[in-house]
């Protein structure tokens, strides 16, 4: 075969071996996606469905509040089996179990639900997860074999819930109190790199951002939002933030020099303008109100507007002013993911609503019941499919209509 023909064959093989969705999908390796913002780069998804959305696969895995992390042809989540919290690796195309590893005793909590709260994080061939009782596990992503682990002992009222942030060589988590409001380990060895603060652990995942040429991480603890230098753990800023039962769970958001934090109950939300001050940062409060009440569901920032299904309603508000733009009562405690200027909302009752992202109103194009149990886990859009779950059941839906 001559060189020209070889190139043609190679090209055709590449074309025919492309997945059905026709593009290389961006991995979704951690909670809220690769940019930590709940926004997917998926395009070409079908948003209007009069007929049933095709079910690719479904599986019962036992109780957990873990969402999905998807890398390559694998999805990672958690469940409960034989009175153990279980870390699962699934084939993303079939739902078949590639491996499952029990890593901590079952977590029983009758008010909200049982099981692991955190979402696994996948990075550089390893998977990291924090159990509800405080075991931090690093496992081989191919086999599930333990690489290293740590044990925290200051369990919050509703269990350890934050997912692990992995950046560069660091795996960052929250032990609480003397074990660190935030603590960073070498992601390969588990050796402690730095530890900062003694606040009780909150429920939010550590959140990274860049500002004025420096990289920071926010820990939304039980009593404050602490901003640390990513590499050293040195505290740059602490914003006291008291909430009922110390439930600070929603993800912070940084945008254009401003930091947003919010909680439920009667606390509400605020935006702070940051500036350099000496070796640290200073924060000026821009606004604070109770229009947004994200008790445990996180906001998405889109075109300068915040969207969230909080403890009372589905709400849209302006990021820089806090002004309410619209409100849909009775759609509370839902989860949102954004793709191609459309929101995919999973209500806590298991209904999928798809609507164009608009600061004018909420007008669903599609409403379909896809789950039946309590659905508090953030859905994931990956390779043309929607991965969603309630407490025990996982579903994978084909949003390209190709199955």
C-alpha positions in Angstrom: 0.0 0.0 0.0 1.5 3.4 -1.0 1.7 6.3 1.4 -1.2 8.2 -0.2 -3.5 5.2 0.0 -2.4 4.6 3.6 -3.4 8.2 4.5 -6.8 7.7 3.0 -7.4 4.4 4.9 -6.3 6.1 8.1 -8.6 9.0 7.5 -11.6 6.8 6.8 -10.9 4.6 9.8 -10.8 7.8 12.0 -14.1 8.9 10.6 -15.9 5.6 11.0 -14.5 5.1 14.5 -15.8 8.4 15.7 -18.6 8.1 18.2 -22.2 8.5 17.0 -22.4 12.1 18.4 -19.6 13.1 15.9 -17.2 15.0 18.2 -14.7 14.3 20.9 -16.6 15.0 24.1 -15.1 16.9 26.9 -14.6 14.8 30.0 -16.6 15.6 33.1 -14.1 14.6 35.8 -15.5 16.1 38.9 -18.5 17.7 40.6 -20.0 20.5 38.5 -17.7 19.7 35.6 -14.2 20.6 34.4 -14.6 24.4 35.1 -16.5 23.9 38.4 -19.5 25.8 37.1 -22.2 23.4 36.1 -21.8 24.3 32.4 -21.3 21.6 29.8 -19.6 22.2 26.4 -22.0 19.7 24.8 -23.7 21.0 21.6 -26.3 19.7 19.2 -28.5 18.2 21.9 -32.1 17.7 21.1 -34.1 19.9 23.5 -37.7 19.4 22.3 -39.1 15.9 23.0 -42.7 15.1 22.3 -42.0 11.4 22.4 -40.2 9.5 25.1 -36.5 10.3 25.5 -34.7 7.0 24.6 -33.4 5.1 27.7 -29.9 3.8 27.0 -29.6 1.9 30.3 -30.7 2.0 33.9 -29.3 0.4 37.1 -30.0 0.3 40.8 -26.9 0.8 43.0 -28.3 1.5 46.4 -28.7 4.8 48.3 -26.4 7.8 47.7 -26.4 11.5 46.8 -23.3 11.2 44.6 -23.5 12.7 41.1 -21.4 11.3 38.2 -17.9 11.9 37.0 -17.3 10.7 33.5 -13.9 10.2 31.8 -13.5 8.3 28.5 -16.0 5.4 28.5 -16.2 5.2 32.3 -18.6 6.8 34.8 -18.0 7.0 38.5 -20.5 7.4 41.3 -21.4 5.8 44.7 -24.1 3.6 46.1 -24.8 1.4 49.1 -24.5 -2.4 49.3 -24.2 -4.9 52.1 -24.2 -2.1 54.7 -21.2 -0.4 53.0 -20.8 2.8 51.0 -19.6 1.6 47.6 -17.5 3.4 45.0 -18.6 2.3 41.5 -17.0 2.4 38.1 -19.5 1.9 35.3 -19.3 1.5 31.6 -20.7 4.8 30.3 -22.3 3.1 27.3 -23.9 0.1 28.9 -24.2 0.8 32.6 -22.4 -2.5 33.4 -20.2 -2.5 36.5 -16.5 -2.5 35.7 -15.6 -2.6 39.3 -17.1 -1.7 42.7 -15.3 -1.1 46.0 -16.8 -0.9 49.4 -14.8 1.8 51.2 -16.7 2.8 54.3 -19.6 1.6 56.6 -23.1 2.5 55.4 -24.2 6.0 56.3 -27.8 6.1 57.6 -29.7 9.4 57.8 -33.4 9.1 57.8 -34.3 12.8 57.4 -32.7 13.3 54.0 -31.5 9.9 52.9 -28.7 7.4 53.3 -25.4 7.0 51.6 -22.4 8.9 50.3 -22.9 12.6 49.8 -19.8 13.5 47.7 -19.2 12.9 44.0 -16.0 11.1 43.0 -13.2 13.1 41.3 -11.2 11.5 38.6 -7.7 12.8 37.8 -4.6 11.3 36.2 -5.7 7.7 36.5 -6.9 8.0 40.1 -10.3 8.5 41.6 -10.9 10.4 44.9 -13.9 10.3 47.1 -14.9 11.4 50.6 -17.2 9.1 52.5 -20.0 10.4 54.6 -18.3 9.2 57.8 -15.0 10.8 56.9 -12.8 8.3 55.0 -10.9 10.1 52.1 -10.0 7.5 49.5 -7.7 7.6 46.6 -8.1 4.6 44.3 -6.8 3.4 41.0 -9.3 4.4 38.4 -8.8 1.3 36.3 -9.0 -1.3 39.1 -10.5 0.4 42.2 -7.5 -0.7 44.2 -6.7 1.7 47.1 -3.7 3.9 46.6 -3.9 5.8 49.8 -6.5 7.0 52.3 -7.1 9.3 55.3 -9.7 9.4 58.1 -11.4 12.6 59.3 -13.2 12.6 62.7 -15.3 15.7 62.9 -18.4 14.6 61.0 -21.0 17.4 60.3 -24.6 16.8 61.3 -25.6 15.4 57.9 -22.3 13.7 57.1 -19.2 14.7 55.2 -20.4 16.0 51.8 -17.8 17.9 50.0 -16.2 16.4 46.9 -12.4 16.4 46.5 -10.8 19.2 44.5 -7.8 18.0 42.5 -5.5 20.6 41.0 -1.9 20.3 39.8 -0.3 18.0 42.5 -2.9 18.7 45.2 -6.0 16.8 46.4 -7.9 19.2 48.6 -10.6 18.3 51.1 -12.1 19.4 54.4 -11.6 17.6 57.7 -12.8 20.3 60.0 -11.5 21.8 63.2 -8.0 20.5 64.1 -7.9 18.4 60.9 -8.1 21.6 58.8 -11.0 23.7 57.5 -9.2 22.8 54.3 -6.3 20.3 54.0 -4.2 19.6 50.9 -2.4 16.3 50.2 0.0 15.2 47.5 -2.5 13.6 45.1 -0.1 10.7 44.4 1.2 9.8 47.8 -1.3 11.2 50.3 1.4 13.2 52.1 0.1 16.3 53.7 1.2 19.5 51.9 -0.6 22.2 53.9 -3.5 22.6 56.3 -5.4 25.8 57.1 -8.1 27.0 59.4 -10.0 25.3 62.2 -13.6 26.0 61.3 -16.0 23.0 61.4 -16.3 21.3 58.0 -19.0 22.7 55.7 -20.8 20.8 53.0 -19.5 22.6 49.9 -16.8 21.4 47.6 -13.6 23.5 47.6 -13.8 26.0 44.7 -10.8 27.3 42.7 -10.4 30.6 41.0 -7.7 33.0 39.7 -7.4 36.7 40.6 -4.7 39.3 39.9 -2.3 36.7 38.7 -2.7 34.4 41.7 -4.5 31.1 42.2 -6.9 30.7 45.1 -9.2 28.1 46.6 -12.4 28.9 48.6 -13.5 26.7 51.5 -17.1 27.3 52.4 -16.9 26.0 55.9 -19.5 25.6 58.6 -18.8 29.2 59.8 -17.2 31.2 57.0 -15.8 31.4 53.5 -12.1 31.2 53.7 -9.9 32.1 50.7 -6.5 30.4 50.6 -3.5 30.6 48.3 -3.7 27.4 46.3 0.0 26.4 46.5 0.7 27.3 50.1 -2.6 27.2 52.0 -1.9 30.7 53.4 -5.1 32.4 54.3 -5.8 35.5 52.1 -9.3 36.3 53.3 -12.0 35.1 55.7 -15.6 36.1 55.4 -17.7 35.1 58.4 -20.9 33.4 57.3 -23.3 31.9 59.9 -26.1 29.7 58.8 -28.6 27.5 60.7 -27.0 24.2 61.5 -23.8 25.3 59.8 -25.2 24.2 56.5 -23.0 26.1 54.0 -23.3 23.7 51.0 -23.8 25.6 47.8 -20.8 26.2 45.5 -19.2 29.7 45.7 -18.9 31.5 42.3 -16.1 33.9 41.3 -16.6 36.3 38.4 -15.0 39.5 37.2 -13.4 40.3 40.6 -16.5 39.4 42.6 -17.2 36.4 44.9 -20.7 35.0 45.4 -21.7 32.9 48.3 -25.1 31.8 49.5 -27.0 29.6 51.9 -30.5 28.6 52.8 -32.8 28.8 55.9 -33.0 32.6 56.5 -29.5 33.5 55.5 -29.6 34.3 51.8 -26.8 35.3 49.5 -24.2 38.0 48.9 -21.6 39.2 46.5 -18.3 40.7 47.5 -15.9 42.7 45.4 -12.3 41.5 46.0 -9.1 43.5 45.9 -5.5 43.0 46.8 -4.5 44.1 50.3 -1.0 43.6 51.4 -0.1 40.0 51.1 -3.8 39.0 51.2 -7.2 40.1 49.9 -9.9 42.4 51.1 -13.7 42.1 50.4 -16.2 44.8 50.0 -19.9 43.7 50.3 -21.7 44.7 47.1 -25.1 43.3 48.1 -26.8 40.9 50.5 -30.4 39.7 50.4 -32.7 36.6 50.7 -33.8 36.5 47.0 -31.5 33.5 46.4 -31.7 30.8 49.2 -29.4 27.9 48.0 -29.6 25.6 50.9 -27.8 22.7 49.2 -28.3 23.3 45.4 -25.7 25.5 43.7 -26.3 28.4 41.4 -25.2 28.6 37.7 -23.9 31.9 36.4 -24.9 32.6 32.8 -24.6 36.0 30.9 -24.3 37.8 34.2 -27.3 36.2 35.7 -27.6 33.6 38.6 -30.0 30.7 38.2 -30.9 28.3 41.0 -33.7 26.0 42.2 -33.4 26.9 45.8 -35.3 25.9 49.0 -38.4 27.9 47.9 -38.4 28.3 44.1 -36.7 28.4 40.7 -35.1 31.9 40.6 -33.1 34.1 38.3 -31.3 37.1 39.7 -28.7 39.6 38.5 -25.2 38.8 39.6 -23.9 42.3 40.3 -27.0 43.8 41.8 -28.8 40.9 43.4 -32.1 42.1 41.8 -34.7 39.4 41.2 -35.6 39.0 37.5 -38.1 36.1 37.7 -39.3 33.4 40.1 -41.2 30.1 39.7 -42.6 29.0 43.0 -43.0 25.3 43.8 -39.9 24.3 41.8 -37.6 24.0 44.8 -34.5 21.8 45.6 -34.0 21.0 41.9 -30.6 20.7 40.1 -29.4 22.5 37.0 -26.9 21.9 34.3 -26.4 24.2 31.3 -25.4 23.3 27.8 -25.7 25.2 24.5 -27.7 28.0 26.1 -30.3 25.6 27.5 -30.9 24.5 31.0 -31.6 20.9 31.9 -33.5 21.0 35.3 -34.1 17.9 37.3 -36.8 18.5 39.9 -36.6 16.8 43.3 -39.5 14.7 42.2 -37.7 13.3 39.1 -39.1 15.5 36.3 -36.7 16.7 33.6 -37.5 20.2 32.3 -35.5 21.6 29.4 -35.8 25.4 28.7 -33.8 28.1 26.9 -31.6 30.0 29.3 -33.4 33.4 29.6 -33.5 36.2 32.2 -37.0 37.0 31.0 -38.9 33.9 32.1 -38.8 30.1 32.4 -40.6 28.4 29.5 -39.9 24.6 29.3 -39.7 23.2 25.9 -39.8 19.6 27.3 -41.1 18.1 30.5 -40.6 14.4 31.1 -40.8 12.2 34.2 -37.5 10.3 34.2 -37.1 9.3 37.8 -39.5 8.6 40.7 -37.5 8.9 44.0 -35.9 11.8 45.7 -33.7 13.4 43.0 -31.3 15.8 44.6 -28.2 14.8 42.6 -26.9 17.1 39.8 -27.4 15.5 36.3 -24.5 15.2 33.9 -24.4 15.8 30.1 -21.8 13.7 28.5 -21.2 12.4 24.9 -24.8 13.3 23.9 -26.4 11.6 26.9 -27.9 12.7 30.2 -26.8 10.8 33.3 -29.2 11.3 36.2 -30.2 9.5 39.4 -32.4 9.5 42.4 -31.4 8.0 45.7 -31.0 4.5 44.3 -31.7 4.4 40.5 -29.4 5.6 37.8 -30.6 6.3 34.3 -28.8 7.2 31.1 -30.9 8.9 28.4 -29.9 9.5 24.7 -30.3 13.3 24.0 -29.2 12.9 20.4 -32.1 10.6 19.6 -29.7 8.0 18.2 -29.3 5.6 21.1 
